[in-house]
Amino acid sequence: MDKLRPLIPYLIPIVLLQLTLMFFALRDLIRRERTNGPKAMWVVVIVFLQFLGPILYFVLGRKD
């Protein structure tokens, strides 16, 4: 644990950014009527693929 202590100031912003991306992607997914693919699949992608999942959703999953 002592080895991780100096990394905490760098990890906190990364975690906050990841959670913010996930929140906005899930919020957009819920509000959107149509997506490219099933919504349940996008929930799994957004939640389990960390940074990449929300970015993939915003680039590929939204249907205008």
C-alpha positions as CSV (number, residue, x, y, z in Angstrom):
1,M,0.0,0.0,0.0
2,D,2.9,2.4,0.7
3,K,4.1,2.0,-2.9
4,L,0.7,3.2,-4.2
5,R,0.5,6.3,-1.9
6,P,2.5,8.6,-4.2
7,L,0.3,7.6,-7.2
8,I,-2.9,8.6,-5.6
9,P,-2.8,12.2,-6.8
10,Y,-2.5,10.9,-10.4
11,L,-5.1,8.2,-10.0
12,I,-7.9,10.3,-8.6
13,P,-8.4,12.5,-11.8
14,I,-8.2,9.4,-14.0
15,V,-10.9,7.7,-12.0
16,L,-13.1,10.8,-11.9
17,L,-12.7,11.2,-15.7
18,Q,-13.6,7.5,-16.2
19,L,-16.7,7.8,-14.0
20,T,-17.8,11.0,-15.7
21,L,-17.5,9.4,-19.1
22,M,-19.5,6.4,-18.0
23,F,-22.2,8.5,-16.4
24,F,-22.7,10.7,-19.5
25,A,-22.7,7.7,-21.8
26,L,-25.2,5.8,-19.7
27,R,-27.4,8.9,-19.4
28,D,-27.3,9.4,-23.2
29,L,-28.1,5.8,-23.8
30,I,-31.2,5.9,-21.5
31,R,-32.5,9.0,-23.1
32,R,-31.9,7.9,-26.8
33,E,-34.7,6.0,-28.5
34,R,-32.6,4.3,-31.1
35,T,-29.0,3.0,-31.0
36,N,-26.8,1.0,-33.3
37,G,-27.3,-2.3,-31.6
38,P,-29.2,-3.4,-28.5
39,K,-29.1,-1.1,-25.5
40,A,-28.2,-4.0,-23.2
41,M,-25.1,-4.6,-25.2
42,W,-24.1,-1.0,-25.0
43,V,-24.6,-1.0,-21.2
44,V,-22.1,-3.9,-20.9
45,V,-19.7,-2.2,-23.3
46,I,-19.8,1.1,-21.4
47,V,-19.5,-0.4,-17.9
48,F,-16.9,-3.1,-18.5
49,L,-14.6,-1.5,-21.1
50,Q,-13.6,1.4,-18.8
51,F,-12.4,4.4,-21.0
52,L,-12.8,2.7,-24.3
53,G,-16.5,1.7,-23.8
54,P,-18.0,5.2,-23.4
55,I,-15.8,6.4,-26.3
56,L,-17.0,3.6,-28.5
57,Y,-20.6,4.3,-27.6
58,F,-20.3,8.0,-28.5
59,V,-18.5,7.2,-31.8
60,L,-20.4,4.1,-32.9
61,G,-23.4,3.5,-30.8
62,R,-25.5,6.7,-31.2
63,K,-28.0,6.7,-34.0
64,D,-29.1,10.1,-35.1
